[in-house]
Amino acid sequence: MQLKHWTGGELLQTKAHAADSERFYPAISTDTRSIGEGEVFVPLKGDQFDGHRFLSAALDKKAGMLVIEKDAAELAVYLDLVKKDESAPDLLLVEDSGAAYQDIARGFRTTLEASVIGVTGSVGKTTTRRMIYQMIESQVKAEQSAKNFNNQVGLPRTILSTDLETQALVAELGMARQGEIEILSQISLPDIAVITHVGMSHAESLGSMSDILAEKVSIAAGMKENGLLIVNGDDDMLEGWILRQRPPVPVWYIASSQNVGRLERDGIPVFWAEHVRMDREGVSFIGRSNLTPDERWPVFLKVPGSHLVPAALFGLAVAYAMGLNMQEAAASASRFTPADSRQEVFRIGSVDVMDDSYNASPESLLSALETASLLSADNARFVTVLGGLRELGRYSFEAHENAAVELLNAGVDLVFLVGEETRTTHDYLKRNKQGAAMVAGWFETCEEVIPEVIASLEPGDFLLLKASRFYELEKIGEALKNIERAMGS
């Protein structure tokens, strides 16, 4: 019985079930609303809920097995059921149902023939994960994490839903607390691991930048010695860690062209971009690597964004590591589309809007401002709504002062500031003439700023929306679209 072996749990069955050596469960479920007949139900627990309360619902849906914690109050009922009812589901008794769910996922991972590409980093995880998938899926049967299923519940769900015939799984590894990336690495056992960047995100929960670095590089914990670690060579912290620690797995870099010479001296393969061009139509560049100095891989992305260049370089590096046709991988990038509210550019009436409100960090703010500054060159004004950058801990004050400097450098004409964190940005801008003229006001919430933004926009403006997800700035874009619909009707 594999589930018993993977979890170390105690299996209890009726006599009829125990005699069935071919007993099979079609899937693992944590949700009784969607569980199917014969499936295994794992009741997860959280601070505000306990899935054990839904064991009876799983029983009503004819679950094939119930995983139950040994100290659960509900256990006695199901122990009695197994003794008296020959049709009762199997019981797997475990110490911790959440840990058991992860153990089952790890065990199932070992049965997959798919190569697992694990993606982590302080910024750019989702874009890079989606880009890698886009660049390999035309050549191999590939799957990727659904939405942002990147935590200790979402990642096991991703693995357990993977088709046995899949050849490559691109899995996102996120974190909310210290030690989580290592746990996820031990569950997913990546063949290829990607680290996009080490930044200030989650500093509030992790502490220092060195703590954040340690968390991100722990993605290598679950890798075999013949795995491959691909990191951003433009990141000084990652490069320094590699030179100091010499990780036990091979390392490749992606990097900007100006850093290639230095990185090559370390004897490490590098992928880089030459002749980068960006306009409203998209981004283009020539991909290269010192692994094959004579080859050139033209890449064109139909959406603008400087952050897409490193994501595509990671895609090229993964494709090369997998032995895929590089020209086809490069061409596949042209079919990439951004996820909702990630540097999504659209027009409402005569106003161009760049919605990058899904989330924000100091690094992604700089990328958004660089992209928006270029795209707004022909617009009447460059208007920005900037919400607070959250979870930065000790680095919050510095980051929001730097945000003011970046707003000035980007040539923003008018800025609306939202959220307590941006008081620092407001005060910094108000201390000089150019900054004071730029500030349209400070607002506590998105709801407060919406009517002010709508009233201030003029024909030909370019509007950038950027903030941590908490501030829901996508509501501004929705409000503008609603106005346009109302005028159209």
SULKAJO-V115177 format. One record per residue. N is the residue number from 0. RES is the residue in three letters. SS is DSSP state (H for helix, E for strand, L for the rest). PHI is phi in whole degrees, -180 to 180 (none if undefined). Layout:
n & res & ss & phi
N & RES & SS & PHI
N & RES & SS & PHI
This chain:
n & res & ss & phi
0 & MET & L & none
1 & GLN & H & -64
2 & LEU & H & -62
3 & LYS & H & -64
4 & HIS & H & -64
5 & TRP & H & -67
6 & THR & H & -97
7 & GLY & L & 71
8 & GLY & L & -84
9 & GLU & E & -104
10 & LEU & E & -96
11 & LEU & E & -122
12 & GLN & L & -139
13 & THR & L & -69
14 & LYS & H & -60
15 & ALA & H & -66
16 & HIS & H & -70
17 & ALA & H & -65
18 & ALA & L & -83
19 & ASP & L & -94
20 & SER & L & -72
21 & GLU & L & -103
22 & ARG & L & -59
23 & PHE & L & -134
24 & TYR & L & -117
25 & PRO & L & -70
26 & ALA & L & -165
27 & ILE & E & -109
28 & SER & E & -131
29 & THR & L & -115
30 & ASP & L & -134
31 & THR & L & -71
32 & ARG & L & -71
33 & SER & L & -123
34 & ILE & L & -66
35 & GLY & L & -105
36 & GLU & L & -61
37 & GLY & L & 85
38 & GLU & L & -79
39 & VAL & E & -91
40 & PHE & E & -105
41 & VAL & E & -111
42 & PRO & L & -84
43 & LEU & L & -81
44 & LYS & E & -124
45 & GLY & L & -138
46 & ASP & L & -65
47 & GLN & L & -116
48 & PHE & L & -151
49 & ASP & E & -142
50 & GLY & H & -63
51 & HIS & H & -61
52 & ARG & H & -69
53 & PHE & H & -107
54 & LEU & H & -60
55 & SER & H & -66
56 & ALA & H & -66
57 & ALA & H & -64
58 & LEU & H & -64
59 & ASP & H & -62
60 & LYS & L & -85
61 & LYS & L & 64
62 & ALA & L & -60
63 & GLY & L & -84
64 & MET & E & -149
65 & LEU & E & -116
66 & VAL & E & -91
67 & ILE & E & -135
68 & GLU & E & -72
69 & LYS & L & -64
70 & ASP & L & -102
71 & ALA & L & -69
72 & ALA & L & -64
73 & GLU & L & -81
74 & LEU & H & -60
75 & ALA & H & -57
76 & VAL & H & -62
77 & TYR & H & -83
78 & LEU & H & -63
79 & ASP & H & -66
80 & LEU & H & -64
81 & VAL & H & -63
82 & LYS & H & -73
83 & LYS & H & -103
84 & ASP & L & -120
85 & GLU & L & -67
86 & SER & L & -93
87 & ALA & L & -64
88 & PRO & L & -69
89 & ASP & E & -67
90 & LEU & E & -119
91 & LEU & E & -121
92 & LEU & E & -92
93 & VAL & E & -134
94 & GLU & L & -74
95 & ASP & L & -142
96 & SER & H & -69
97 & GLY & H & -65
98 & ALA & H & -65
99 & ALA & H & -64
100 & TYR & H & -59
101 & GLN & H & -68
102 & ASP & H & -63
103 & ILE & H & -64
104 & ALA & H & -63
105 & ARG & H & -64
106 & GLY & H & -63
107 & PHE & H & -64
108 & ARG & H & -56
109 & THR & L & -71
110 & THR & L & -90
111 & LEU & L & -79
112 & GLU & L & -86
113 & ALA & L & -64
114 & SER & E & -77
115 & VAL & E & -102
116 & ILE & E & -106
117 & GLY & E & -94
118 & VAL & E & -122
119 & THR & E & -139
120 & GLY & L & 146
121 & SER & L & -74
122 & VAL & L & -148
123 & GLY & L & 87
124 & LYS & H & -60
125 & THR & H & -66
126 & THR & H & -62
127 & THR & H & -67
128 & ARG & H & -59
129 & ARG & H & -69
130 & MET & H & -67
131 & ILE & H & -58
132 & TYR & H & -58
133 & GLN & H & -59
134 & MET & H & -86
135 & ILE & H & -117
136 & GLU & L & -70
137 & SER & L & -78
138 & GLN & L & -113
139 & VAL & L & -138
140 & LYS & L & -74
141 & ALA & E & -124
142 & GLU & E & -133
143 & GLN & E & -143
144 & SER & L & -55
145 & ALA & L & -80
146 & LYS & L & 50
147 & ASN & L & -116
148 & PHE & L & -75
149 & ASN & L & -130
150 & ASN & L & -115
151 & GLN & L & -74
152 & VAL & L & -106
153 & GLY & H & -66
154 & LEU & H & -65
155 & PRO & H & -57
156 & ARG & H & -62
157 & THR & H & -61
158 & ILE & H & -65
159 & LEU & H & -70
160 & SER & L & -95
161 & THR & L & -73
162 & ASP & L & -66
163 & LEU & L & -64
164 & GLU & L & -91
165 & THR & L & -64
166 & GLN & L & -99
167 & ALA & E & -148
168 & LEU & E & -118
169 & VAL & E & -98
170 & ALA & E & -114
171 & GLU & E & -91
172 & LEU & L & -118
173 & GLY & L & -107
174 & MET & L & -156
175 & ALA & L & -125
176 & ARG & L & -151
177 & GLN & L & -62
178 & GLY & L & 92
179 & GLU & H & -73
180 & ILE & H & -62
181 & GLU & H & -63
182 & ILE & H & -61
183 & LEU & H & -66
184 & SER & H & -66
185 & GLN & H & -70
186 & ILE & H & -80
187 & SER & H & -89
188 & LEU & L & 47
189 & PRO & L & -63
190 & ASP & L & -82
191 & ILE & E & -127
192 & ALA & E & -118
193 & VAL & E & -120
194 & ILE & E & -118
195 & THR & L & -77
196 & HIS & L & -176
197 & VAL & L & -115
198 & GLY & L & -133
199 & MET & L & -80
200 & SER & L & -54
201 & HIS & L & 72
202 & ALA & H & -61
203 & GLU & H & -61
204 & SER & H & -96
205 & LEU & H & -96
206 & GLY & L & 109
207 & SER & L & -90
208 & MET & H & -63
209 & SER & H & -67
210 & ASP & H & -67
211 & ILE & H & -65
212 & LEU & H & -57
213 & ALA & H & -59
214 & GLU & H & -66
215 & LYS & H & -67
216 & VAL & H & -74
217 & SER & H & -70
218 & ILE & H & -61
219 & ALA & H & -77
220 & ALA & H & -61
221 & GLY & H & -98
222 & MET & L & -90
223 & LYS & L & -79
224 & GLU & L & -66
225 & ASN & L & -96
226 & GLY & L & -74
227 & LEU & E & -140
228 & LEU & E & -108
229 & ILE & E & -114
230 & VAL & E & -129
231 & ASN & E & -81
232 & GLY & L & -72
233 & ASP & L & -77
234 & ASP & L & -89
235 & ASP & H & -61
236 & MET & H & -68
237 & LEU & H & -67
238 & GLU & H & -62
239 & GLY & H & -62
240 & TRP & H & -63
241 & ILE & H & -63
242 & LEU & H & -68
243 & ARG & H & -78
244 & GLN & H & -92
245 & ARG & L & 45
246 & PRO & L & -55
247 & PRO & L & -73
248 & VAL & L & -105
249 & PRO & E & -59
250 & VAL & E & -125
251 & TRP & E & -122
252 & TYR & E & -111
253 & ILE & E & -112
254 & ALA & E & -163
255 & SER & E & -73
256 & SER & H & -60
257 & GLN & H & -70
258 & ASN & H & -99
259 & VAL & H & -63
260 & GLY & H & -57
261 & ARG & H & -66
262 & LEU & H & -68
263 & GLU & H & -62
264 & ARG & L & -65
265 & ASP & L & -81
266 & GLY & L & 75
267 & ILE & L & -109
268 & PRO & L & -58
269 & VAL & E & -133
270 & PHE & E & -115
271 & TRP & E & -145
272 & ALA & E & -115
273 & GLU & E & -120
274 & HIS & E & 54
275 & VAL & E & -73
276 & ARG & E & -132
277 & MET & E & -141
278 & ASP & E & -148
279 & ARG & L & -64
280 & GLU & L & -82
281 & GLY & E & 145
282 & VAL & E & -127
283 & SER & E & -135
284 & PHE & E & -163
285 & ILE & E & -107
286 & GLY & E & -85
287 & ARG & E & -142
288 & SER & E & -152
289 & ASN & H & -75
290 & LEU & H & -70
291 & THR & H & -139
292 & PRO & L & -59
293 & ASP & L & -88
294 & GLU & L & -92
295 & ARG & L & -132
296 & TRP & E & -125
297 & PRO & E & -70
298 & VAL & E & -121
299 & PHE & E & -131
300 & LEU & E & -112
301 & LYS & L & -82
302 & VAL & L & -128
303 & PRO & L & -77
304 & GLY & L & 148
305 & SER & L & -65
306 & HIS & H & -69
307 & LEU & H & -76
308 & VAL & H & -65
309 & PRO & H & -63
310 & ALA & H & -62
311 & ALA & H & -69
312 & LEU & H & -65
313 & PHE & H & -61
314 & GLY & H & -61
315 & LEU & H & -63
316 & ALA & H & -64
317 & VAL & H & -65
318 & ALA & H & -60
319 & TYR & H & -64
320 & ALA & H & -62
321 & MET & L & -86
322 & GLY & L & 75
323 & LEU & L & -87
324 & ASN & L & -69
325 & MET & H & -72
326 & GLN & H & -66
327 & GLU & H & -68
328 & ALA & H & -61
329 & ALA & H & -63
330 & ALA & H & -65
331 & SER & H & -64
332 & ALA & H & -61
333 & SER & H & -65
334 & ARG & H & -93
335 & PHE & L & -69
336 & THR & L & -127
337 & PRO & L & -72
338 & ALA & L & -72
339 & ASP & L & -56
340 & SER & L & 62
341 & ARG & L & -118
342 & GLN & L & 48
343 & GLU & E & -84
344 & VAL & E & -108
345 & PHE & E & -150
346 & ARG & E & -115
347 & ILE & E & -123
348 & GLY & L & 65
349 & SER & L & -106
350 & VAL & E & -109
351 & ASP & E & -90
352 & VAL & E & -123
353 & MET & E & -114
354 & ASP & E & -94
355 & ASP & E & -125
356 & SER & L & -94
357 & TYR & L & -61
358 & ASN & L & -165
359 & ALA & L & -155
360 & SER & L & -142
361 & PRO & H & -56
362 & GLU & H & -70
363 & SER & H & -73
364 & LEU & H & -64
365 & LEU & H & -61
366 & SER & H & -60
367 & ALA & H & -64
368 & LEU & H & -67
369 & GLU & H & -62
370 & THR & H & -66
371 & ALA & H & -65
372 & SER & H & -62
373 & LEU & H & -69
374 & LEU & H & -69
375 & SER & L & -92
376 & ALA & L & -56
377 & ASP & L & -99
378 & ASN & L & -89
379 & ALA & L & -65
380 & ARG & L & -141
381 & PHE & E & -106
382 & VAL & E & -108
383 & THR & E & -130
384 & VAL & E & -109
385 & LEU & E & -113
386 & GLY & E & -97
387 & GLY & L & -63
388 & LEU & L & -98
389 & ARG & L & -96
390 & GLU & L & 63
391 & LEU & L & -98
392 & GLY & H & 55
393 & ARG & H & -63
394 & TYR & H & -93
395 & SER & H & -65
396 & PHE & H & -60
397 & GLU & H & -61
398 & ALA & H & -64
399 & HIS & H & -80
400 & GLU & H & -71
401 & ASN & H & -61
402 & ALA & H & -62
403 & ALA & H & -63
404 & VAL & H & -63
405 & GLU & H & -67
406 & LEU & H & -62
407 & LEU & H & -66
408 & ASN & H & -67
409 & ALA & L & -80
410 & GLY & L & 78
411 & VAL & L & -65
412 & ASP & L & -90
413 & LEU & E & -148
414 & VAL & E & -132
415 & PHE & E & -104
416 & LEU & E & -109
417 & VAL & E & -128
418 & GLY & L & 102
419 & GLU & H & -56
420 & GLU & H & -60
421 & THR & H & -81
422 & ARG & H & -59
423 & THR & H & -62
424 & THR & H & -62
425 & HIS & H & -58
426 & ASP & H & -65
427 & TYR & H & -64
428 & LEU & H & -65
429 & LYS & H & -69
430 & ARG & L & -81
431 & ASN & L & -134
432 & LYS & H & -62
433 & GLN & H & -63
434 & GLY & H & -67
435 & ALA & H & -62
436 & ALA & H & -69
437 & MET & H & -77
438 & VAL & E & -74
439 & ALA & E & -89
440 & GLY & E & 148
441 & TRP & E & -113
442 & PHE & E & -136
443 & GLU & L & -76
444 & THR & L & -133
445 & CYS & H & -64
446 & GLU & H & -59
447 & GLU & H & -71
448 & VAL & H & -85
449 & ILE & H & -53
450 & PRO & H & -64
451 & GLU & H & -70
452 & VAL & H & -64
453 & ILE & H & -60
454 & ALA & H & -70
455 & SER & H & -91
456 & LEU & L & -65
457 & GLU & L & -123
458 & PRO & L & -55
459 & GLY & L & 90
460 & ASP & L & -73
461 & PHE & E & -115
462 & LEU & E & -116
463 & LEU & E & -105
464 & LEU & E & -112
465 & LYS & E & -146
466 & ALA & L & -173
467 & SER & L & -64
468 & ARG & H & -55
469 & PHE & H & -53
470 & TYR & H & -89
471 & GLU & L & 53
472 & LEU & L & -68
473 & GLU & H & -60
474 & LYS & H & -64
475 & ILE & H & -67
476 & GLY & H & -60
477 & GLU & H & -64
478 & ALA & H & -64
479 & LEU & H & -65
480 & LYS & H & -66
481 & ASN & H & -64
482 & ILE & H & -64
483 & GLU & H & -63
484 & ARG & H & -62
485 & ALA & H & -64
486 & MET & H & -71
487 & GLY & H & -72
488 & SER & L & -86
